[in-house]
Amino acid sequence: MAHAFEIAEYHTRLARVRAAMSSASLDCLLITDPSNMGWLTGYDGWSFYVHQAVIVTLQDDPVWWGRLQDVAGARRTTWMGDACSVGYAEHCIQTPARHPMEDLATRLSGRVGVEMDNYYYSAKAHAVLGDAGLELADATSLVNWCRAVKSEAEIGFMRKAARISEAVIGGMAERIAPGVPKNEVVADAYRDAIRGVDGDWGDYPAIVPLVPSGADAAAPHLTWNGDGFRSGEATTLEIAGCYRRYHAPLCRSVFLGDPPDDMKRAEAAVIEGLEAGIDAARAGHQARDVAAALNTALKKVGIERTARCGYPIGLSYPPDWGERTISFRADDHTVLEPNMTFHFMPGLWMEGWGLAITESIRITEDGPAECFCSVPRHMVVKP
């Protein structure tokens, strides 16, 4: 099976991780986040519902470890040799009698870094490794930070994902009309997302389409139901095109009818803040500068927004397309570097309504950020 990237790129990533391991005085790193596993080895399979990991040491090639029946998938998708994919027995699967980490513990030594605050690393897993006498250290986000600056090849994948995002958001906005059931619009959105654009096929996104309307749009993370769209309501569309696990999130709001004046004022402020934030998102500036630019515009119309307004994006698996490192917010002093990529997400969740106009952006070598998508930056208003 062809790898997503050249082997040399995986070697560069591995060297970056090993440098971070040395700085943290780690002899071994246990990676359980499937996004980090995929980024470092190329592994790509829907097997993250059972225990699996990548073992990284300071010398040898990484080792993929997981359920025995998934070893074949690891050998098909990773860049390492077949001997670097190993499995644990089926009698370890989902039973209180034994745990897969008992097998893994026999393969680890030295000071071992583990991703303690991670969706896929359980308290039980940590306890079993600790009971085996291993010296464990918290290495949460060690690999995530290594992923912050994207390669040119990764940027190319994100541009392909952006074309898919454009098709999905455009199709949804076109199909929304009074009485049309939400699930039908979402079904067509999935078709557009997986079909892809210009021969670039679509992968499944890490988050399902979020499509709240009216008062529900005051909450940021609601999905869909079978209700019809209604006149007099705004609907927030939050989606991401995905190409080979790389995402380009995009949000737009659709209003059926004539938007109220407070929503129009908010729209103008969000657009002003979005454009100011894109200008502030420059190499050498800090993450907090982007948030400050947005909030300055919002305060002009009396909107106090306390949530962060952006996060890094790239390669991801469910349940999140963010990389869980940098945030656009007042207390984040991270210095922005060329080819860092973010979802600049100044969504508003107000009393009784919501509004979202967002961009996925790349920090450029010189000048304001590049927007991956090309979609008119306004609320879509339909009769």
C-alpha positions in Angstrom: 0.0 0.0 0.0 1.4 3.4 -0.9 2.3 5.6 2.0 0.7 9.1 2.3 4.2 10.7 2.6 7.8 9.9 1.5 9.7 7.8 4.0 12.2 10.7 4.4 9.3 12.8 5.9 8.5 10.1 8.5 12.2 10.0 9.4 12.2 13.8 9.9 9.2 13.5 12.1 10.8 10.7 14.1 14.0 12.8 14.6 11.8 15.7 15.9 10.1 13.4 18.4 13.4 11.9 19.6 14.8 15.3 20.2 11.8 16.1 22.4 12.2 12.8 24.2 15.8 13.6 25.0 14.8 17.0 26.3 12.3 15.2 28.6 14.8 12.6 29.7 12.7 9.7 28.2 14.2 6.4 27.1 10.9 5.3 25.6 7.7 6.9 24.5 4.3 5.2 24.4 2.0 6.9 21.9 -1.7 6.0 22.2 -3.3 9.0 20.4 -4.3 7.6 16.9 -3.5 11.0 15.3 0.0 10.9 16.7 0.4 7.3 15.8 -0.7 8.1 12.2 1.5 11.1 12.0 4.6 9.2 13.1 4.1 5.9 11.3 1.4 6.2 8.7 -0.9 3.8 10.5 -4.5 4.3 9.4 -7.3 2.0 10.7 -10.5 2.1 12.6 -9.1 0.1 15.5 -8.8 2.8 18.2 -11.8 1.2 20.1 -9.3 -1.3 21.5 -5.9 -0.7 23.1 -3.1 0.1 20.7 0.0 2.1 20.7 3.3 3.0 19.0 6.5 2.4 20.9 9.3 4.9 20.2 12.9 4.5 21.5 15.9 6.6 20.9 17.5 4.1 18.5 15.4 1.5 16.7 12.4 2.0 14.3 9.1 2.6 16.0 7.0 -0.5 16.8 3.2 -0.6 16.2 1.5 -2.6 19.0 -2.1 -3.6 19.0 -4.8 -6.3 18.6 -3.4 -9.3 16.8 -6.0 -9.2 14.0 -5.0 -5.5 13.3 -1.4 -6.4 12.7 -2.1 -6.9 9.0 -3.5 -3.4 8.8 -0.4 -2.0 10.5 1.9 -3.8 8.0 -0.2 -2.4 5.1 -0.1 1.2 6.2 3.1 1.9 8.3 6.5 2.6 6.8 8.4 0.3 9.1 9.2 -3.3 8.3 6.8 -6.1 9.1 8.7 -7.1 12.2 7.8 -3.7 13.7 4.1 -4.6 13.9 3.3 -6.8 16.8 0.0 -7.9 18.4 -1.5 -9.2 21.6 -3.7 -12.2 21.9 -7.5 -12.1 21.4 -8.1 -13.4 24.9 -7.0 -9.9 26.2 -9.9 -8.2 24.4 -12.5 -6.5 26.7 -12.3 -8.9 29.7 -11.8 -8.3 33.4 -9.6 -11.4 33.6 -6.6 -9.8 31.9 -5.5 -6.6 30.2 -3.7 -5.9 27.0 -1.3 -3.6 28.9 0.1 -6.6 30.7 1.5 -7.7 27.3 2.7 -4.2 26.5 4.5 -3.9 29.8 6.9 -6.7 28.8 8.0 -4.7 25.7 8.9 -1.5 27.6 11.9 -0.5 29.6 13.6 2.6 31.1 11.8 5.8 31.7 8.6 5.6 29.7 6.6 8.7 28.6 2.8 8.2 28.4 0.0 10.4 27.1 -1.8 10.6 30.4 -4.4 13.3 29.4 -5.5 11.6 26.2 -8.8 10.2 25.0 -7.4 6.8 24.3 -5.2 6.2 27.4 -7.4 4.9 30.2 -6.9 5.0 34.0 -6.9 1.2 34.0 -4.2 1.1 31.3 -2.0 3.4 33.4 -2.6 1.4 36.6 -1.6 -1.9 34.8 1.6 -0.4 33.5 2.4 1.1 36.9 1.7 -2.3 38.6 4.3 -3.8 36.3 7.0 -1.7 37.9 7.6 0.6 35.0 8.9 4.2 35.6 6.2 6.3 34.0 6.3 10.0 33.1 3.7 12.3 31.7 4.4 13.0 28.1 1.0 14.4 27.2 1.2 16.5 24.0 4.9 15.8 23.4 4.1 14.6 19.9 1.3 17.1 19.4 3.8 19.9 19.8 6.1 18.3 17.3 3.3 18.4 14.8 2.7 22.2 15.1 4.7 23.3 12.0 3.4 21.5 8.9 5.5 20.3 6.0 4.8 21.4 2.5 3.3 18.0 1.8 0.9 18.4 4.7 -0.1 21.8 3.6 -0.9 20.3 0.2 -3.2 17.8 1.8 -5.0 20.6 3.7 -5.5 22.5 0.6 -7.2 19.5 -1.0 -9.4 19.2 2.2 -10.3 22.9 1.8 -11.7 22.3 -1.7 -13.9 19.6 -0.1 -15.0 22.0 2.7 -16.0 24.5 0.1 -18.2 21.9 -1.7 -19.8 20.7 1.4 -20.6 24.1 2.9 -21.8 25.4 -0.4 -24.1 22.4 -1.0 -25.6 22.6 2.5 -26.3 26.3 2.2 -28.0 25.7 -1.2 -30.2 22.9 0.0 -31.4 24.5 3.2 -35.0 25.8 2.9 -38.1 26.0 5.0 -39.5 22.5 5.7 -36.5 20.6 4.4 -35.5 17.9 7.0 -32.1 18.4 8.5 -31.1 14.8 8.1 -31.6 15.0 4.4 -29.2 18.0 4.1 -26.7 16.2 6.3 -27.0 13.1 4.2 -26.1 15.1 1.1 -23.3 16.7 2.9 -21.8 13.3 3.7 -22.1 12.4 0.0 -20.3 15.6 -1.0 -17.6 15.1 1.7 -16.8 11.5 0.7 -17.1 12.0 -3.0 -14.4 14.7 -2.8 -13.5 17.2 -5.5 -11.6 16.9 -8.8 -10.6 13.4 -8.2 -9.4 14.0 -4.6 -11.4 11.6 -2.6 -12.9 12.6 0.8 -12.0 10.9 4.1 -14.3 10.7 7.1 -13.9 13.8 9.3 -13.0 13.6 13.0 -16.3 15.4 14.0 -19.7 14.9 12.4 -21.5 17.9 10.9 -22.8 20.3 13.6 -26.1 21.9 12.4 -28.0 23.6 15.3 -30.8 26.1 14.4 -32.6 28.9 16.2 -32.3 28.7 20.0 -30.3 25.5 19.6 -27.6 27.5 17.8 -26.9 29.2 21.1 -25.1 25.9 22.0 -22.0 25.1 20.0 -21.9 21.4 19.7 -25.3 20.1 18.7 -25.6 17.8 15.7 -28.9 17.3 13.7 -32.3 15.6 13.8 -35.2 15.0 11.4 -36.9 18.4 11.9 -37.4 20.7 9.0 -35.6 24.1 8.8 -37.8 27.0 9.8 -38.2 30.5 8.6 -37.0 33.2 11.0 -34.1 31.1 12.3 -30.3 31.0 11.8 -28.6 27.7 11.4 -24.9 27.3 12.1 -23.0 24.9 9.8 -19.7 23.5 11.2 -18.0 21.0 9.0 -14.6 20.0 7.8 -13.5 18.5 4.5 -11.0 15.8 5.1 -8.3 14.4 2.8 -6.1 11.5 4.0 -7.0 12.5 7.6 -6.1 16.2 7.1 -8.8 18.6 7.9 -9.9 22.1 6.9 -12.8 23.1 9.2 -15.2 25.8 8.0 -18.3 27.4 9.5 -21.0 29.6 8.0 -24.5 30.6 9.2 -27.6 30.5 7.1 -30.7 32.6 8.0 -34.1 31.9 6.5 -35.9 35.2 6.2 -34.8 38.7 7.4 -32.2 38.6 10.1 -32.8 40.8 13.2 -30.7 43.9 13.6 -28.7 42.6 16.5 -27.6 39.6 14.5 -26.6 41.9 11.6 -24.5 44.0 13.9 -22.9 40.9 15.3 -22.2 39.6 11.8 -20.4 42.9 10.8 -18.4 42.8 14.0 -17.4 39.1 13.6 -16.3 39.8 10.0 -14.3 42.8 11.1 -12.7 40.8 13.9 -12.0 37.9 11.7 -10.2 40.1 9.1 -8.3 41.8 11.9 -7.3 38.5 13.4 -6.1 37.1 10.0 -3.9 40.2 9.7 -2.6 39.7 13.2 -1.8 36.0 12.6 1.7 36.6 11.4 5.0 34.8 12.0 6.6 36.3 15.1 3.4 37.5 16.6 1.8 35.6 19.5 -1.4 33.5 19.6 -2.9 36.0 22.0 -2.6 38.8 19.4 -5.2 37.0 17.2 -7.7 36.9 20.0 -7.0 40.5 20.9 -7.7 41.6 17.4 -11.0 39.8 17.3 -12.2 40.9 20.7 -11.4 44.6 19.9 -14.0 44.4 17.1 -16.6 42.6 19.1 -16.4 45.0 22.0 -17.4 47.8 19.7 -20.9 46.3 19.6 -20.9 45.3 23.2 -20.1 41.6 22.8 -17.8 40.1 25.5 -16.5 36.8 24.2 -14.6 34.7 26.7 -14.0 31.4 24.9 -10.9 30.8 22.9 -11.2 31.7 19.2 -8.9 29.3 17.5 -6.9 26.1 17.8 -4.3 24.1 15.7 -5.5 21.7 13.0 -4.1 19.0 10.7 -4.2 15.3 10.9 -6.9 14.0 13.2 -9.1 11.1 14.2 -12.4 11.1 16.2 -13.5 12.7 18.4 -11.7 15.9 17.7 -10.0 17.7 14.7 -7.9 20.0 16.9 -4.3 19.2 17.9 -4.8 20.3 21.6 -1.7 22.6 21.9 -2.0 26.3 21.0 -5.1 28.4 21.6 -6.0 31.8 20.3 -6.8 33.4 23.7 -5.5 36.1 26.0 -3.1 34.0 28.0 -1.4 32.1 25.2 2.0 33.6 24.5 3.0 31.0 21.9 5.0 32.6 19.1 3.5 31.9 15.7 5.7 30.2 13.1 5.4 29.8 9.3 3.2 26.7 8.3 1.4 26.5 11.7 -2.2 25.9 10.8 -5.3 26.9 12.8 -9.1 26.9 12.7 -9.8 30.6 13.5 -13.2 30.1 15.1 -14.9 33.3 16.4 -18.3 31.6 16.9 -20.9 33.5 18.9 -23.4 31.7 21.1 -25.9 34.3 22.3 -29.1 34.3 24.2 -31.6 32.5 21.8 -29.3 32.4 18.7 -25.9 31.7 17.4 -23.6 32.9 14.5 -20.4 31.4 13.1 -18.2 32.6 10.3 -14.8 31.0 10.5 -11.6 30.3 8.5 -8.9 27.7 8.5 -5.6 29.5 8.1 -1.9 29.0 7.6 0.8 31.2 9.1 2.9 32.5 6.2 6.5 33.4 5.9 5.8 37.1 5.7 2.5 38.9 6.0 -1.0 38.0 7.2 -2.3 34.4 7.4 -3.4 32.5 4.3 -7.0 31.3 4.3 -7.3 27.7 3.0 -10.9 28.1 1.9 -12.5 30.6 -0.5 -16.1 31.1 0.6 -17.8 34.5 0.8 -17.3 35.8 4.4 -20.8 36.6 5.4 -24.1 35.1 6.7 -26.0 33.4 4.0 -29.5 34.9 3.9 -32.3 33.1 2.0 -36.1 33.6 1.7 
